[in-house]
Amino acid sequence: MATLPVYRWRLAPEGLATRRQLRAMGLRPGGQDVAAELQRPRRKRGPLVAYLYRVDCAKPVRPMTPARRAALARANRARRTCPACRRDAGYIIPASLGACVPCADNPN
C-alpha cells in the first residue's frame, strides 16, 4: 500500500487542489483517487486534514437540469416549512429550535 504525499498548509504544489478549490474552478474530482494530503497543524489536537486532487484529471461540473433544480427547490421549501404552524418561515428552520422562531417562543 503506497502512502500519500503529505504537504503542510499553503505549501501544496501547483496542479493539486481541494474539492472546494476544484468547485470554484467549475470542476469536480470525477472519480479520481486522492493524490495527496494537506495538513494544517493545530495546538493540543491533531492536524486538520484536506485531501488534494489533480486538476488535470478533474472533470467539469455536471450542469443543473430542470429536474435537479425542482428537487432542490422542494428540499429547501421543506427545510423552511415550520412543522408546528405549517407556514413558510422564509428562512431555514434551525434544528435546535425544531420550529419557526414565533412557534418556538410561544410553546402553547
Solvent accessible surface area in square Angstrom, and as a share of the most:
residue,aa,sasa,rsa
1,M,235,1.05
2,A,94,0.73
3,T,122,0.71
4,L,70,0.35
5,P,66,0.41
6,V,82,0.47
7,Y,63,0.24
8,R,146,0.53
9,W,99,0.35
10,R,205,0.75
11,L,124,0.62
12,A,37,0.29
13,P,60,0.38
14,E,173,0.78
15,G,42,0.40
16,L,37,0.19
17,A,3,0.02
18,T,23,0.13
19,R,146,0.53
20,R,209,0.76
21,Q,96,0.43
22,L,0,0.00
23,R,154,0.56
24,A,94,0.73
25,M,100,0.45
26,G,37,0.35
27,L,38,0.19
28,R,61,0.22
29,P,16,0.10
30,G,21,0.20
31,G,78,0.75
32,Q,40,0.18
33,D,124,0.64
34,V,44,0.25
35,A,29,0.22
36,A,0,0.00
37,E,29,0.13
38,L,18,0.09
39,Q,50,0.22
40,R,106,0.39
41,P,69,0.43
42,R,87,0.32
43,R,221,0.81
44,K,205,0.87
45,R,164,0.60
46,G,43,0.41
47,P,61,0.38
48,L,76,0.38
49,V,69,0.40
50,A,29,0.23
51,Y,107,0.41
52,L,3,0.01
53,Y,14,0.05
54,R,109,0.40
55,V,40,0.23
56,D,111,0.58
57,C,56,0.34
58,A,17,0.13
59,K,95,0.40
60,P,96,0.60
61,V,43,0.25
62,R,154,0.56
63,P,109,0.69
64,M,80,0.36
65,T,59,0.35
66,P,114,0.72
67,A,76,0.59
68,R,120,0.44
69,R,144,0.53
70,A,46,0.35
71,A,44,0.34
72,L,95,0.47
73,A,49,0.38
74,R,137,0.50
75,A,53,0.41
76,N,50,0.26
77,R,121,0.44
78,A,71,0.55
79,R,133,0.49
80,R,67,0.24
81,T,36,0.21
82,C,0,0.00
83,P,81,0.51
84,A,71,0.55
85,C,38,0.23
86,R,170,0.62
87,R,170,0.62
88,D,82,0.42
89,A,29,0.22
90,G,61,0.59
91,Y,87,0.33
92,I,79,0.40
93,I,24,0.12
94,P,51,0.32
95,A,104,0.81
96,S,107,0.69
97,L,84,0.42
98,G,40,0.39
99,A,12,0.10
100,C,10,0.06
101,V,67,0.38
102,P,90,0.57
103,C,31,0.19
104,A,34,0.27
105,D,109,0.57
106,N,91,0.47
107,P,118,0.74
108,N,169,0.87
